[in-house]
Amino acid sequence: FEDDQCLAFHDISPQAPTHFLVIPKKHISQISVAEDDDESLLGHLMIVGKKCAADLGLKKGYRMVVNEGSDGGQSVYHVHLHVLGGRQMNWPPG
């Protein structure tokens, strides 16, 4: 998927039967440095994630994750949304 604000594609190291990323075209290194002007874009990522999840048949549910900082597991410093599904997700995740 691609539009003027973001793109979505399958993760190269899937952690679930379905695992894709939604990434903004605008560079935002971390959620902690996002500005008020980014609010609409960040919400758009979730809507795109929802639509892609539906297109991929994730009817029983899915998980959306954003990692923040090293303790949060962030390894790529460009904000992105993980969408995982296709199996029962466990809690707690860590």
C-alpha positions as CSV (number, residue, x, y, z in Angstrom):
1,F,0.0,0.0,0.0
2,E,1.1,3.5,-0.7
3,D,-0.5,7.0,-0.5
4,D,0.8,10.5,-0.3
5,Q,1.6,10.2,3.4
6,C,2.8,6.7,4.1
7,L,3.5,3.2,2.8
8,A,2.8,-0.3,4.2
9,F,4.6,-3.5,3.4
10,H,5.3,-6.9,5.0
11,D,8.0,-7.0,7.7
12,I,11.2,-8.8,6.6
13,S,11.4,-10.6,9.9
14,P,7.8,-11.5,10.7
15,Q,6.9,-12.1,14.4
16,A,3.4,-13.4,13.5
17,P,1.8,-15.1,10.6
18,T,0.8,-11.6,9.3
19,H,3.2,-8.8,10.2
20,F,3.4,-5.6,8.3
21,L,4.7,-2.1,8.8
22,V,3.1,1.3,8.2
23,I,5.7,4.0,7.7
24,P,5.2,7.7,7.3
25,K,7.0,9.4,4.4
26,K,7.8,12.3,6.6
27,H,10.8,11.5,8.9
28,I,10.0,11.4,12.6
29,S,12.7,9.7,14.5
30,Q,10.7,8.8,17.6
31,I,7.2,9.3,19.0
32,S,8.8,11.3,21.8
33,V,9.9,14.0,19.3
34,A,6.7,14.1,17.3
35,E,5.1,17.5,17.3
36,D,1.5,18.6,17.5
37,D,1.5,19.1,13.7
38,D,2.2,15.3,13.3
39,E,-1.1,14.3,15.1
40,S,-3.1,13.9,11.9
41,L,-0.3,11.9,10.2
42,L,0.1,9.6,13.2
43,G,-3.6,8.9,13.3
44,H,-3.5,8.3,9.5
45,L,-1.0,5.5,10.1
46,M,-3.5,3.7,12.4
47,I,-6.3,4.1,9.9
48,V,-4.1,2.7,7.1
49,G,-3.1,-0.2,9.4
50,K,-6.8,-1.0,10.0
51,K,-7.6,-1.0,6.3
52,C,-4.6,-3.1,5.4
53,A,-5.4,-5.6,8.2
54,A,-8.9,-5.9,6.8
55,D,-7.5,-6.4,3.3
56,L,-5.3,-9.2,4.6
57,G,-8.2,-11.0,6.3
58,L,-7.4,-10.3,9.9
59,K,-11.0,-10.6,11.0
60,K,-10.4,-12.0,14.5
61,G,-8.1,-9.1,15.6
62,Y,-4.6,-7.8,15.4
63,R,-2.1,-5.9,17.5
64,M,-0.6,-2.5,16.6
65,V,2.7,-1.6,18.2
66,V,5.1,1.4,18.1
67,N,8.4,0.9,19.8
68,E,9.9,4.0,21.6
69,G,13.6,4.3,22.5
70,S,16.1,1.6,23.3
71,D,14.2,0.2,26.4
72,G,11.1,0.1,24.2
73,G,12.8,-2.1,21.6
74,Q,13.2,0.6,19.0
75,S,16.0,-0.3,16.6
76,V,15.0,1.8,13.5
77,Y,14.9,5.5,14.3
78,H,12.1,6.4,11.9
79,V,8.6,6.0,13.5
80,H,6.7,3.0,12.1
81,L,3.7,1.1,13.2
82,H,3.9,-2.7,13.4
83,V,0.6,-4.6,12.7
84,L,0.7,-8.3,13.8
85,G,-2.1,-10.9,13.5
86,G,-3.1,-14.3,12.3
87,R,-2.7,-15.9,15.7
88,Q,-3.7,-15.3,19.4
89,M,-1.5,-12.5,20.7
90,N,-0.3,-13.0,24.3
91,W,-0.1,-10.5,27.2
92,P,2.1,-9.3,28.6
93,P,4.1,-9.0,25.3
94,G,7.5,-8.5,26.8
